[in-house]
Amino acid sequence: MVLTEEERKKVFEEEKIRKQMQGKSVVVSVILSFIIPGLGDLYCGSWIKALIFFALDIICFVVALITFGIGGFLYAPVWFCGLISAWLSAKKSEKKAIIKTERSLA
């Protein structure tokens, strides 16, 4: 099947629009945050949230060292909140990308 020049341009334009509408990947964001809380937010461009989670991660680690592991229980809520925050940041990134693309097409 051979496409005409008009059909090729239309396909390329649709592909360009599809790529513009994609925000940050939710899966990648959550996986990064699973490894280190705050990394998923950093991937999505939420610098302040990423710094907060990095700081909380370090604080929990230090408390766990000082208390011989007992403080490690603080890490679970920080880790869980980091996952949720990364997921929400990626969803927000998707919405922003869609809105930006719609404005550029209008």
N, C-alpha and C positions, 0 to 999 in steps of 0.2 A: 504494500500500500504506500503510495507516494502522496505526500502532502503538498498542497499548493503553497505558494509563498504567504498568502493571507492566513491560511490555517497554521502554518509554522509560527508566524508572528503571534497569532492568538494563543497558541500553546505556550510559547515562551513568556508571554505577558501573564498568563494564568499561573505559570510556575513561579514567576517573579513575585506575584501577589501572594501566593501560598507561602513562600519563604519569608516574606515580610510579616505575615500574620503570625508566624511562630514566635513565641516567647521563649523563655528558658525552659528546658525540659524538667518536668516535675520529677521524673524518675531519677535523673542525674542529680538534681538538687537534694532529694531525700537520701540517696546513696552517699553523697558527699557528707551530708550531715550525720548519717549513721556512723561514718568513720570518725569524724571530729565535729562536735556541735559547733555551729557557726559557719562551717565550710560551705554548706548549701546556701546560706544567706549571702555569703561572699560571692558565690557563683552568680546569684541573682542580682547582685548589685546593691544589696541592703547592707551597707558598710557599718552602720551604727549597730544594727542587731548582731552582725557578725562579731564585732568587737566585744559586745556585751557577753555573747556566748563564749568567746575565747577566754575572756576574763573569768567568767564563772567556772569554766572548765579548769583553768589553772588554780583557782581558789579551792575547788573541790579536790583536786589532786594534792595540793599542799596540806589541806585539812586531813586527807586520808593518810598522808605520810606521817603527820604529827601524831595522829591518834591511832597509829598502827593498823590502818584499814577500816576502822569503825566509821570514819567520816566518808567512806566510799558510798554509803547509802545516800548521801547528798547528790551523788553523780546521776543517779537514775532519773530524778525529775528534770534535771538540767538536760540530760540526753534526750528524754522524751519531748520536752518543750522545744528543743532544737530541731527535732524531726518535724514537729507540727509547724514551727516557724518557717522552715525551709519549704515545706509544701505550700504554705500560704503565700510566701514570697514568689514562688514559681507561678502560682495561679494568678497573682497580681501582675506579673510580668507578661503572661499570656494576654490578659485583658488589655494592658497598655499597648501591646503590639497590635492587637485587633483594632483598637480605637485609632491608633496612629495610621494604620493602613486605610481605614475607612475615611479618615480626614484627608489623606493624600489622594484618594480616588474621587472625592467630592468636588 
